[in-house]
Each structure stands twice: as C-alpha cells, then as structure tokens.
Amino acid sequence: MAPEWLILLLVGLSVALACGGVMPRRLRAPSAQASGPGPSARLREASNRALARLGHGRWALRLVRAHALRRRRELAGTRAGFETLVGTEVALALCSGVGILAFGSLFPPAIALSPVAVVGAARGFELALARRARRRQERMAGNVPDLVELLVATTDAGMSPGVALRRTAPILHGPLGDELRRAVSEVELGVPWQRAIERMVARTDVPSLRALAAALSRSQQLGTVLGSTLRRVAADLRRERRTRAEEAGRKAPIKMLFPLVFLILPAFLLLTVGPVVLATIRSFH
C-alpha cells in the first residue's frame, strides 16, 4: 500500500502546484513587501516557472487547443502567460490520468476511465477560463453606458475624441477601465485613437463596445456632430439594457420551477399532508 499512497501524495502536490499557478495574486502587507517575498509567493513563482516550462514544449502545444486557449486568455484578461496556461491544462490532465491509474490499482475497471478523466480535466479548465471571460465581458458591457455618458460630457465641453478618452480613462474602474487605459497608452505612443479603439474591441469582443466604436468611426468619417451620435448610442444602450432586464425577468419563473418542484413542494407536502396521512392510518388501526 505504500507505493499507492506515495502516488496519491504526488498527485495531490501536482494538483496543488497547478492550481497555485493560476490563482490570483494577493496583495501583500507592507511589512511583507519590505522584507521581500514570503514563502507562499516564492512557491507560487516556482510553480509558475514550472508550469511555463511544461507548456513551452511543442508536444504540450499539440495536446491543447492553442488558438482557442489564447483567445480565451485574451478575453478573460488574465495576467498569467500563455505558456503557463498551457502548462496548467497539461498538468491537470496528467494529474487526473495518474489519479485514475492509481485508483485503478484498487479498482481495476476504473482504468478504462483514464482517457475520459484526462479529456474532462483539460476541457474543464478551458470551460472555467471561458466562464471567467464571459463574466468579464458582462461587467464590461454593464459599464459601457457610463463610458458613453462620460464621453458625451467631455465632447460637449469641446474636447476631441482622443482627449475625451484620455480624460475618461482614469474615472472608470474594473475591466473596462483597464482596457480603456491600455488604449489611451497606445494613443500616447502614436497609435490613432480609432485604431486603438478597434484593438480594444477586438480584445474584448463586447457587442455594446463594438457599437460605440462603430458610431465613433462613422461620426468621424461623415463629419457629424459627435455629441448627438453619442446620445443616440446611449439611448440605444439604455433600451438594450431594459430589454435584457425584461428578458431576465421573464426567465425567472422558469429558473424557479426546479427548486420549487423538487425542493420546496416536497417539504410543504411533508409538513401539511404528512400529519393528515399519519392520523388517517392510525384511525384505521
């Protein structure tokens, strides 16, 4: 039994290192920053380097869907490198396969599930990254109307679109603010503001942000008043937000059906009908 426990211990350590490589970095206390990185930070850096080395090989890139993983990394806005994500996915797949093989020494039919476990671990990591990307896009879409209102106020004050973006970027928070500040930094390096906005739209893939970029580009090409164009975009975004809220309200009863039927209704019947049934059975006896 000792070798089996050793294999399980190695699997647990590998999973811990793989998960530590993609965990968000915590803010350290001032004392810890002054005295240097702590043991947990050094362990995290070592695990990141190990995962990056694992994902650097050509065989690792052949095992994962590199194009989809690179796109999801961009949409999720994670700071982890692409090679680190590849190494994490490969490490999780290998750990799941080794774990099933170790369990197969106790229950041999489980060895047949090792390919399923490997593919499931890899796809599960990709789905988790895609879910993070989707939540980030939703947060950005919720902040686009605020961005439009700020652009309306700044352009009405006589500012050009480039200056308006530069003044608006420090005010916004969250992922949209980060992406806008990145676009502003590109503008400061000499990139035209239209091109910087197009790159931001390509990085984020948010429909409302794409509509804003199209309106800005169309207004610049046709020479129309930018304030009136932004007001129409703001009205469209508010209408779209109200439509999404109404749609979510219509879906609420359907989502409540499962807990109502399978969780609340049995408990209600048990508390109300149960005593009556018991009393009837006792009266027959």
ZIQUITA-V199198 format. One record per backbone hydrogen bond with DSSP energy under -1.0 kcal/mol. CO is the residue of the C=O (numbers start at 1). NH is the residue of the N-H. E is the energy in kcal/mol with one decimal. If there is no record, write none. Layout:
BEGIN
CO_NH_E ; CO_NH_E
END
This chain:
BEGIN
1_5_-2.2 ; 2_6_-2.2 ; 3_7_-2.4 ; 4_8_-2.5 ; 5_9_-2.2 ; 6_10_-2.3 ; 7_11_-2.4 ; 8_12_-2.4 ; 9_13_-2.2 ; 10_14_-2.2 ; 11_15_-2.4 ; 12_16_-2.2 ; 13_17_-2.3 ; 14_18_-2.5 ; 15_19_-2.7 ; 16_20_-2.2 ; 17_21_-1.2 ; 29_33_-2.3 ; 30_34_-2.3 ; 31_35_-2.0 ; 38_42_-2.3 ; 39_43_-2.5 ; 40_44_-2.3 ; 41_45_-2.5 ; 42_46_-2.4 ; 43_47_-2.4 ; 44_48_-2.4 ; 45_49_-2.3 ; 46_50_-2.3 ; 47_51_-2.7 ; 48_52_-2.4 ; 49_53_-2.3 ; 50_54_-2.1 ; 51_55_-2.4 ; 57_61_-1.5 ; 58_62_-1.5 ; 59_63_-1.1 ; 60_64_-1.2 ; 64_66_-1.3 ; 65_69_-2.6 ; 66_70_-2.6 ; 67_71_-2.0 ; 68_72_-2.4 ; 69_73_-2.1 ; 70_74_-1.8 ; 71_75_-2.4 ; 72_76_-2.5 ; 73_77_-1.2 ; 73_78_-1.0 ; 81_85_-2.0 ; 82_86_-2.3 ; 83_87_-2.6 ; 84_88_-2.2 ; 85_89_-2.4 ; 86_90_-2.4 ; 87_91_-2.6 ; 88_92_-2.6 ; 89_93_-2.1 ; 90_94_-2.7 ; 91_95_-2.7 ; 92_96_-2.3 ; 93_97_-2.2 ; 94_98_-2.8 ; 95_99_-2.5 ; 96_100_-2.2 ; 97_101_-2.2 ; 98_102_-2.6 ; 99_103_-2.4 ; 100_104_-1.9 ; 103_106_-1.1 ; 103_107_-2.3 ; 107_110_-2.2 ; 108_111_-2.0 ; 109_112_-1.1 ; 110_113_-1.5 ; 111_114_-1.7 ; 113_117_-2.5 ; 114_118_-2.3 ; 115_119_-2.4 ; 116_120_-2.6 ; 117_121_-2.3 ; 118_122_-2.0 ; 119_123_-2.8 ; 120_124_-2.3 ; 121_125_-1.8 ; 122_126_-1.8 ; 123_127_-2.5 ; 124_128_-2.2 ; 125_129_-2.1 ; 126_130_-2.4 ; 127_131_-2.4 ; 128_132_-1.9 ; 129_133_-2.1 ; 130_134_-2.4 ; 131_135_-2.3 ; 132_136_-2.0 ; 133_137_-2.3 ; 134_138_-2.2 ; 135_139_-2.1 ; 136_140_-2.2 ; 137_141_-2.7 ; 138_142_-1.8 ; 143_147_-1.8 ; 144_148_-2.4 ; 145_149_-2.3 ; 146_150_-2.2 ; 147_151_-2.3 ; 148_152_-2.3 ; 149_153_-2.2 ; 150_154_-2.4 ; 151_155_-2.6 ; 152_156_-2.2 ; 154_159_-1.7 ; 155_158_-1.6 ; 160_164_-2.9 ; 161_165_-2.4 ; 162_166_-1.8 ; 163_167_-2.3 ; 164_168_-1.9 ; 165_169_-2.0 ; 168_171_-1.1 ; 168_172_-1.4 ; 174_178_-1.9 ; 175_179_-2.5 ; 176_180_-2.4 ; 177_181_-2.4 ; 178_182_-1.9 ; 179_183_-2.1 ; 180_184_-2.4 ; 181_185_-2.2 ; 182_186_-1.7 ; 183_187_-2.1 ; 184_188_-2.3 ; 185_189_-1.0 ; 186_191_-2.2 ; 187_190_-1.5 ; 192_196_-2.4 ; 193_197_-2.3 ; 194_198_-2.2 ; 195_199_-2.2 ; 196_200_-2.0 ; 197_201_-2.4 ; 198_202_-2.3 ; 199_203_-2.1 ; 200_204_-2.0 ; 201_205_-3.0 ; 206_210_-2.1 ; 207_211_-2.2 ; 208_212_-1.8 ; 209_213_-2.3 ; 210_214_-2.4 ; 211_215_-2.1 ; 212_216_-2.4 ; 213_217_-2.4 ; 214_218_-2.5 ; 215_219_-2.4 ; 216_220_-2.0 ; 217_221_-2.2 ; 218_222_-2.5 ; 219_223_-1.4 ; 225_229_-1.5 ; 226_230_-2.5 ; 227_231_-2.1 ; 228_232_-1.9 ; 229_233_-2.0 ; 230_234_-2.6 ; 231_235_-2.4 ; 232_236_-2.3 ; 233_237_-2.5 ; 234_238_-2.4 ; 235_239_-2.2 ; 236_240_-2.5 ; 237_241_-2.5 ; 238_242_-2.2 ; 239_243_-2.1 ; 240_244_-2.4 ; 241_245_-2.2 ; 242_246_-2.2 ; 243_247_-2.4 ; 244_248_-2.5 ; 245_249_-2.1 ; 246_250_-1.9 ; 247_251_-1.6 ; 251_255_-2.1 ; 252_256_-1.9 ; 256_260_-1.8 ; 257_261_-2.5 ; 258_262_-2.5 ; 259_263_-1.5 ; 259_264_-2.4 ; 260_265_-2.7 ; 263_267_-1.0 ; 264_268_-2.4 ; 265_269_-2.7 ; 266_270_-2.4 ; 267_271_-1.9 ; 268_272_-2.0 ; 269_273_-1.8 ; 269_274_-1.5 ; 273_277_-2.4 ; 274_278_-2.4 ; 275_279_-2.4 ; 276_280_-2.1 ; 277_281_-2.3 ; 278_282_-2.3 ; 279_283_-1.8 ; 280_284_-1.4 ; 281_285_-1.3
END
